């Protein structure tokens, strides 16, 4: 059977493929991807290790530090993972951290950063750009405190408040922050 363009005019509808972001987020956070909610803590730790390895590739005198702790504030318990690694600037936050599926370490931006540096043996633990999303399996609110003083675009510290997977992040500049990233999950 041969069809002409005119055979379909009465039947044209916009049936293009669209992504239901809420459903995909629930799928990614569900047990099909992560069997146990405790995996969120592992994901945060892996991100901290990668950040420290990147900074170590830029500064051979650097001493990595990662701390995992719990804090109590206003009748809430917070899981806190902090590192003194590379940190994030506004560009990395907006183009990688908050974009599920965009891995910074496989990007051309990271390759440009690592050109001429000691990254030959760097093999990131976090690869798929979905690790941060897992924190909402164990918490309902996240604070991100980060600063990359080595950034070529901006060296401001950033404090972000994220209330769930489908909400906007509230952003504040804070130049008193130290180099690195702290993630607090309530």
N, C-alpha and C positions, 0 to 999 in steps of 0.2 A: 504494500500500500504506500502510495506517495501522498504526502500532505503538503498543502501550500500554506503560506503565512495567513491567508484569509480564512482557513478552516478553524483557526484558533481565536479569532478576534472576539467572538462572543464569550469566550471562556477565560479571558485574561484576568488573573487575580495575582496579587502580590503574595506569593507563597515562598518567598526567599527564606533561607535558613536564618533564624535568629537565636541568640543565646539567652536563656532564662538564667540570669546571673545568680539569683537567690537559690535556685534549685542546684546549680553547679557548685556553689559554695557549700551547700548542705551535703552534696555528694562527696566533695573533697574532704569534708570534715567527718563524714560518717565512718562507720566501721569498715567499709570496703577499702578505704585508703589507710586508715590508722585503726588497728584493732583495739588499742588501749589509749585512753586519754593521756596517760603519763608520757606518751610519745612527744607531747608538746614541749615538755621540759627538755627532752633530748634534742629536739629541733632548735630550741633557743641556745642550748649549749654548743651544738654544732655550728650555728651561725657565729657565736662568740669565738670559737676556735678559728674559724676561717678568717674573721676580722683580725685576729692577732697574728695569724700567719702572713696576711697581706702586709700589715704594718712592719712585721719583721723583715719582709722582703725589701722594704724601703729604708729601714734603719737597722743596721746590724748591731747597734748598741742597745737596742730596745729590749726590755724584759717583759714578756707577756704576763698579764694578770687577769684571771677570771674568778669571779666570786658568785656563788649561788647561795641564796639565803631566803628566809621568810621574815616578813615584817608584819606587824599588826598596827592598823590605823583605823580609827573610827569603827570599831567592831568588825573590820574586814581583815582577812589574811591575804597578804600579797606574796606571790612568788617573784623573787628578784634575781635576775641574771645580769651581771655587769661585767664589762671587759674594758680594757684600755687599748683596744685595737684601733683599726683605721677610722672607725666612726663613719657617719654618713652626712653628706651635705644635702641641701635642698634638692639638687638634681637627682641624686641617687634615691632619695626618699620618694620623689614623685614618679620617677621612671622605672624603679625596680622594687623598692620595698613595698609600695602600695599597689603594685601591678602583679597580680597573681599569675604565675607562669613565666615571668620575666626574671631570669637568673642573671644577676650582675656579673658573676664570675665567668659566664660564657659569652658576655657581650663584647662588642667592638669597643665600648667605652673602657672596659676593664683591660682589654688588650692594649689600648693606647696608654693607659696608666702604667701598665707593667712593662712597656717597651724599655729596654736597657736596664731593667731592674733584675734582682735575683729571684725570679719567679719560675725558673726552669723546672723546679721540682714541686711547685704548688699544684696540688690536686684538691680542689674544694670538696669538702664533705657535703655541703648543701649544693644541690645541682638544679633543682626544678623550679625554684622560686615560689614554693607553696608552704614552706615551713612556718612562717609567721602566722598564716591563717589557722594553723593548728591550735594556737593559744586560746581560741574561742571554744575549744572543747573543754577547757578547764577553768575558764574565767569569762566574766561578762564585761570587763573594762580593762583597758591597757594604757599604760603610760610609757612613752618612748622618750628617752633623754639621750641625745646624741650630738656629737661634734666631731668634725674632721678638720683639724687645724692645718692639715697638709693639703687641703683642697685648693685647686687652682681657680675655682669659680666663686666660692664663698666659704668663709671660715666661721660663720655664725653657728652658735649652738642652737639646737631646736628641741623644743618640748612639745610632744604631741599627745593628745588625749583621744582615744578611740573607744567608742561605746558601741561595740557590736560590729558585725561584718557588713551591714548595709547602711551604716551611718557615716557622716562626714567626720573627718578628723579635725580637731581644734588644734591650732598651731600657734606657738609662741616662740619668739627668739629669746635666747638666754646665753649671753656671752660669758657667763660665769662657769659654764659647764666645762669639765675637763675633757681631754681627748678620749674618745671611745663611745660606747653605747651601753645604756642601762635599759632593760625591758622589765617593767613591773606589771604583773598580771594579777588582777583581783579575783 
